[in-house]
């Protein structure tokens, strides 16, 4: 579910929390959150219902025991491959 298509979506902690609680109550055990500061709302929800989340860019520390892992972006590799494709 998308929180929106404006910059506000990246910082809407209450909306992210509300949506996460809906998913957890519907049976989800883990939510992958990739929404900037809004992730904190998802992480808050993990504590409320004793469930789990996956963060981005090493957010494992945010809610100890609730964040299973974090996705690594590896932008450096994406830029390198793009440069190879364009210039070689």
Backbone as a chain_set.jsonl record, in Angstrom:
{"seq": "XXXXXXXXXXXXXXXXXXXXXXXXXXXXXXXXXXXXXXXXXXXXXXXXXXXXXXXXXXXXXXXXXXXXXXXXXXXXXXXXXXXXXXXX", "coords": {"N": [[0.837, -1.177, 0.0], [0.547, 2.201, -0.824], [1.483, 5.23, 0.754], [0.963, 7.637, -0.311], [1.481, 10.055, -2.982], [2.972, 12.303, -2.72], [5.478, 14.459, -1.251], [4.842, 14.478, 1.428], [4.074, 11.92, 2.066], [6.336, 10.583, 2.808], [6.753, 11.24, 5.395], [4.635, 10.579, 7.115], [3.875, 9.393, 9.741], [1.638, 8.66, 11.47], [-0.314, 7.712, 9.588], [1.059, 5.604, 8.382], [1.384, 3.909, 10.575], [-1.299, 3.297, 11.141], [-2.094, 1.951, 8.759], [-0.317, -0.211, 8.863], [-1.189, -1.498, 11.202], [-3.673, -2.387, 10.303], [-2.9, -4.296, 8.378], [-1.46, -6.112, 9.995], [-3.515, -6.954, 11.728], [-5.049, -8.259, 9.893], [-3.642, -10.503, 9.501], [-0.973, -10.457, 8.667], [2.447, -11.131, 9.313], [4.884, -9.939, 8.966], [6.004, -6.794, 7.794], [7.307, -5.069, 5.073], [8.769, -2.077, 5.108], [9.168, 0.819, 3.295], [9.365, 3.781, 3.312], [10.646, 6.18, 4.06], [10.654, 8.489, 6.713], [8.152, 7.719, 7.506], [8.313, 5.063, 8.033], [8.737, 4.778, 10.735], [6.226, 4.809, 11.9], [5.21, 2.332, 11.134], [7.005, 0.737, 12.497], [6.372, 1.389, 15.13], [3.878, 0.198, 15.254], [4.605, -2.482, 15.198], [5.408, -3.044, 17.783], [3.036, -2.697, 19.197], [1.439, -4.855, 18.446], [3.028, -7.044, 18.647], [4.5, -7.962, 16.362], [6.493, -8.075, 13.313], [8.887, -6.2, 11.292], [10.526, -5.115, 8.262], [13.112, -2.982, 7.538], [14.801, -0.184, 5.926], [18.026, 0.664, 4.789], [19.648, 0.022, 7.089], [17.961, 0.074, 9.522], [17.685, -1.521, 11.678], [18.157, -1.121, 14.385], [16.148, 0.489, 15.393], [13.709, -0.461, 16.644], [14.364, -2.627, 18.738], [14.495, -6.097, 18.393], [12.146, -6.2, 16.946], [12.536, -5.36, 14.346], [13.458, -7.162, 11.69], [15.45, -7.168, 9.713], [17.25, -5.078, 7.362], [16.791, -3.621, 4.166], [19.339, -3.169, 1.83], [20.32, -0.494, -0.165], [22.387, -0.056, -2.033], [23.19, 1.962, -3.876], [25.544, 2.824, -4.992], [26.407, 0.7, -6.617], [24.331, 0.607, -8.49], [24.646, 3.106, -9.762], [27.206, 2.774, -10.861], [26.806, 0.609, -12.672], [24.941, 1.799, -14.385], [26.499, 3.872, -15.47], [28.381, 2.314, -16.831], [26.693, 1.152, -18.741], [25.926, 3.398, -20.216], [28.296, 4.685, -21.052], [29.95, 2.793, -22.188]], "CA": [[0.0, 0.0, 0.0], [1.278, 3.457, -0.866], [0.978, 6.256, 1.664], [0.622, 8.795, -1.122], [2.445, 10.355, -4.037], [3.586, 13.609, -2.475], [6.573, 14.374, -0.289], [4.276, 14.249, 2.76], [3.98, 10.478, 2.29], [7.595, 10.123, 3.417], [6.783, 11.655, 6.803], [3.29, 10.435, 7.658], [3.984, 8.314, 10.718], [0.327, 8.148, 11.904], [-0.966, 6.946, 8.527], [1.817, 4.356, 8.232], [1.034, 3.083, 11.735], [-2.673, 2.837, 10.953], [-2.109, 0.934, 7.696], [0.391, -1.394, 9.361], [-2.077, -2.201, 12.136], [-4.68, -3.077, 9.493], [-2.27, -5.485, 7.799], [-1.179, -7.063, 11.071], [-4.788, -7.515, 12.203], [-5.548, -9.137, 8.833], [-2.867, -11.738, 9.495], [0.435, -10.298, 8.281], [3.425, -11.282, 10.385], [6.025, -9.069, 8.664], [5.762, -5.751, 6.793], [8.492, -4.401, 4.539], [8.449, -0.648, 5.083], [10.119, 1.618, 2.527], [8.682, 5.066, 3.177], [11.353, 7.229, 4.785], [10.28, 8.705, 8.103], [6.897, 7.021, 7.785], [8.638, 3.735, 8.552], [8.65, 4.79, 12.192], [4.856, 4.446, 12.249], [5.123, 0.878, 10.992], [7.791, 0.151, 13.584], [5.571, 1.537, 16.354], [2.818, -0.81, 15.199], [5.162, -3.806, 15.508], [5.405, -3.2, 19.24], [1.661, -2.774, 19.683], [0.822, -6.153, 18.162], [4.081, -8.069, 18.742], [4.805, -8.483, 15.031], [7.818, -7.72, 12.826], [9.0, -5.388, 10.079], [11.813, -5.013, 7.583], [13.365, -1.575, 7.253], [15.671, 0.192, 4.813], [19.261, 1.377, 5.143], [20.077, -0.293, 8.452], [17.057, 0.553, 10.57], [17.531, -2.633, 12.619], [18.287, -0.64, 15.765], [15.049, 1.374, 15.788], [12.846, -1.181, 17.595], [15.121, -3.856, 18.991], [13.692, -7.313, 18.456], [10.975, -6.106, 16.068], [12.997, -5.151, 12.97], [14.192, -8.378, 11.371], [16.612, -6.837, 8.895], [17.023, -3.885, 6.542], [17.184, -3.716, 2.773], [20.442, -2.275, 1.466], [20.042, 0.1, -1.47], [23.558, -0.208, -2.902], [23.117, 2.966, -4.934], [26.849, 2.867, -5.631], [26.439, -0.298, -7.684], [23.39, 1.031, -9.526], [25.275, 4.201, -10.51], [28.321, 2.184, -11.614], [26.259, -0.167, -13.801], [24.347, 2.767, -15.305], [27.611, 4.517, -16.176], [28.9, 1.329, -17.78], [25.73, 1.016, -19.845], [25.869, 4.627, -20.995], [29.572, 5.11, -21.586], [30.776, 1.716, -22.754]], "C": [[0.879, 1.236, 0.0], [0.641, 4.453, 0.096], [0.555, 7.508, 0.925], [1.676, 9.035, -2.173], [3.01, 11.77, -3.918], [4.705, 13.426, -1.453], [6.07, 14.122, 1.133], [4.201, 12.752, 3.082], [5.225, 9.926, 2.974], [7.672, 10.46, 4.902], [5.408, 11.586, 7.454], [3.253, 9.229, 8.598], [2.614, 7.783, 11.173], [-0.377, 7.294, 10.843], [-0.268, 5.598, 8.333], [1.479, 3.391, 9.37], [-0.348, 2.48, 11.551], [-2.758, 1.735, 9.892], [-1.428, -0.346, 8.151], [-0.488, -2.193, 10.308], [-3.168, -2.958, 11.397], [-4.115, -4.375, 8.923], [-1.976, -6.537, 8.864], [-2.458, -7.73, 11.565], [-5.418, -8.452, 11.176], [-4.708, -10.407, 8.701], [-1.412, -11.621, 9.075], [1.327, -10.469, 9.508], [4.581, -10.3, 10.235], [5.599, -8.056, 7.609], [7.099, -5.178, 6.378], [8.123, -2.938, 4.361], [9.546, 0.112, 4.35], [9.502, 2.985, 2.262], [9.321, 6.146, 4.038], [10.958, 7.296, 6.253], [8.973, 8.027, 8.488], [7.147, 5.615, 8.32], [8.468, 3.674, 10.063], [7.239, 4.449, 12.677], [4.638, 2.947, 12.156], [5.837, 0.212, 12.164], [7.068, 0.282, 14.927], [4.487, 0.461, 16.41], [3.347, -2.192, 15.547], [5.14, -4.071, 16.998], [3.996, -3.406, 19.779], [1.058, -4.165, 19.531], [1.829, -7.306, 18.168], [4.332, -8.766, 17.406], [6.169, -7.938, 14.6], [7.751, -6.851, 11.574], [10.407, -5.528, 9.513], [11.972, -3.555, 7.204], [14.242, -1.37, 6.033], [16.889, 0.914, 5.381], [19.626, 1.239, 6.623], [19.223, 0.371, 9.53], [16.85, -0.503, 11.654], [17.483, -2.167, 14.071], [17.046, 0.087, 16.286], [14.149, 0.74, 16.848], [13.479, -2.558, 17.803], [14.196, -5.059, 19.157], [12.481, -7.325, 17.552], [11.353, -5.906, 14.597], [13.902, -6.325, 12.616], [15.486, -8.109, 10.631], [16.291, -5.553, 8.148], [17.523, -4.137, 5.129], [18.315, -2.728, 2.525], [20.22, -1.787, 0.049], [21.16, -0.138, -2.477], [23.479, 0.711, -4.131], [24.442, 3.051, -5.682], [26.935, 1.885, -6.795], [25.506, 0.098, -8.822], [23.984, 2.141, -10.385], [26.398, 3.654, -11.388], [27.815, 1.443, -12.85], [25.639, 0.767, -14.834], [25.425, 3.465, -16.116], [28.226, 3.563, -17.194], [27.989, 1.203, -18.993], [25.754, 2.229, -20.77], [27.189, 4.894, -21.722], [30.417, 3.999, -22.194], [30.109, 1.072, -23.937]], "O": [[1.853, 1.306, 0.749], [-0.581, 4.511, 0.232], [-0.144, 8.352, 1.486], [2.66, 8.299, -2.251], [3.468, 12.353, -4.901], [4.85, 12.354, -0.866], [6.816, 13.597, 1.96], [4.259, 12.367, 4.25], [5.156, 8.899, 3.65], [8.583, 10.0, 5.59], [5.059, 12.448, 8.261], [2.674, 8.189, 8.281], [2.439, 6.568, 11.258], [-0.971, 6.267, 11.17], [-0.925, 4.574, 8.144], [1.31, 2.193, 9.144], [-0.546, 1.287, 11.78], [-3.412, 0.714, 10.1], [-1.905, -1.443, 7.86], [-0.534, -3.421, 10.232], [-3.552, -4.052, 11.811], [-4.764, -5.42, 8.974], [-2.22, -7.724, 8.649], [-2.48, -8.939, 11.795], [-6.215, -9.325, 11.523], [-5.019, -11.281, 7.892], [-0.684, -12.612, 9.125], [0.997, -10.007, 10.6], [5.185, -9.876, 11.22], [4.919, -8.406, 6.645], [7.928, -4.839, 7.222], [7.26, -2.604, 3.55], [10.714, 0.057, 4.737], [9.158, 3.309, 1.125], [8.622, 6.936, 4.672], [10.932, 6.279, 6.946], [8.72, 7.788, 9.669], [6.286, 5.042, 8.988], [8.097, 2.635, 10.609], [7.077, 3.863, 13.748], [3.96, 2.358, 12.999], [5.338, -0.752, 12.746], [7.146, -0.616, 15.765], [4.212, -0.111, 17.465], [2.623, -2.998, 16.13], [4.883, -5.195, 17.431], [3.785, -4.192, 20.702], [0.27, -4.607, 20.367], [1.509, -8.415, 17.741], [4.37, -9.993, 17.327], [6.914, -7.402, 15.421], [6.727, -6.772, 10.895], [11.333, -5.987, 10.181], [11.07, -2.958, 6.616], [14.405, -2.271, 5.21], [16.781, 1.68, 6.339], [19.879, 2.23, 7.308], [19.727, 1.14, 10.348], [15.93, -0.384, 12.463], [16.814, -2.791, 14.895], [16.907, 0.281, 17.494], [13.865, 1.376, 17.863], [13.148, -3.521, 17.111], [13.252, -5.041, 19.947], [11.841, -8.366, 17.403], [10.576, -6.245, 13.705], [14.988, -6.466, 13.177], [16.504, -8.75, 10.893], [15.198, -5.003, 8.281], [18.549, -4.786, 4.924], [18.25, -1.58, 2.964], [19.959, -2.589, -0.848], [20.894, -0.395, -3.651], [23.678, 0.277, -5.266], [24.457, 3.323, -6.882], [27.482, 2.216, -7.847], [25.854, -0.061, -9.992], [23.842, 2.12, -11.607], [26.516, 4.045, -12.549], [28.339, 1.63, -13.948], [25.795, 0.549, -16.035], [25.277, 3.632, -17.327], [28.556, 3.975, -18.307], [28.457, 1.154, -20.131], [25.614, 2.085, -21.984], [27.186, 5.289, -22.888], [31.518, 4.269, -22.674], [30.665, 0.149, -24.532]]}, "num_chains": 1, "name": "protein.A"}
